[in-house]
Every structure is written in structure tokens, then in C-alpha cells.
Amino acid sequence: MTRGKQKIEAQKRNAEKGQKSKGSQLEARAVALKSSCPICKVQLANSKQLVDHYASKHPKEKVPSELEL
């Protein structure tokens, strides 16, 4: 355990680290995820991933023609 001055300095450093956030990752994620599966509503980055998703998660369902490459 630190005491006195060391403790105060450590608290200041930790407070500064907390303030230096680079932004929310949720915003970047929302921009990157463009398409979603109409069956299970999972969000995917592109149509190729959506076709692969259909093949692995919904093998009995047919991929809609507007989603195919």
C-alpha cells in the first residue's frame, strides 16, 4: 500500500488516464456493420459475410437473391 504523497500522485495519474478516452467503440461499430440477417437480426459487415452466415447458421433457409454476391 502506498501512503501520503505517493497515494495522491497515483490517484492523479489514474484520474488522467480515465479522462483520455479516445471515443466510443459503439460509434465505430455502427458505421462498420452495414447489413443484418433478417432471420436472427445479427449485424454483419458485408454481404459476403451474410452469405457465409446463412450457410452456417441457417442451412435450411435460402439466401435472398438481393443479398447474394
Contacts in CASP RR format, 6 or more apart in sequence:
PFRMAT RR
TARGET T0000
AUTHOR 0000-0000-0000
METHOD contacts of the structure
MODEL  1
MTRGKQKIEAQKRNAEKGQKSKGSQLEARAVALKSSCPICKVQLANSKQL
VDHYASKHPKEKVPSELEL
2 10 0 8 1.000
32 45 0 8 1.000
33 43 0 8 1.000
33 44 0 8 1.000
33 45 0 8 1.000
34 44 0 8 1.000
34 45 0 8 1.000
34 46 0 8 1.000
35 43 0 8 1.000
35 44 0 8 1.000
35 45 0 8 1.000
35 46 0 8 1.000
35 47 0 8 1.000
35 49 0 8 1.000
35 50 0 8 1.000
35 67 0 8 1.000
36 42 0 8 1.000
36 43 0 8 1.000
36 44 0 8 1.000
37 44 0 8 1.000
37 50 0 8 1.000
37 53 0 8 1.000
37 54 0 8 1.000
37 57 0 8 1.000
37 58 0 8 1.000
38 64 0 8 1.000
39 58 0 8 1.000
39 61 0 8 1.000
40 57 0 8 1.000
40 58 0 8 1.000
42 53 0 8 1.000
42 57 0 8 1.000
44 50 0 8 1.000
44 53 0 8 1.000
47 67 0 8 1.000
47 68 0 8 1.000
47 69 0 8 1.000
48 69 0 8 1.000
50 63 0 8 1.000
50 67 0 8 1.000
51 63 0 8 1.000
51 67 0 8 1.000
51 68 0 8 1.000
51 69 0 8 1.000
54 61 0 8 1.000
54 63 0 8 1.000
54 67 0 8 1.000
END
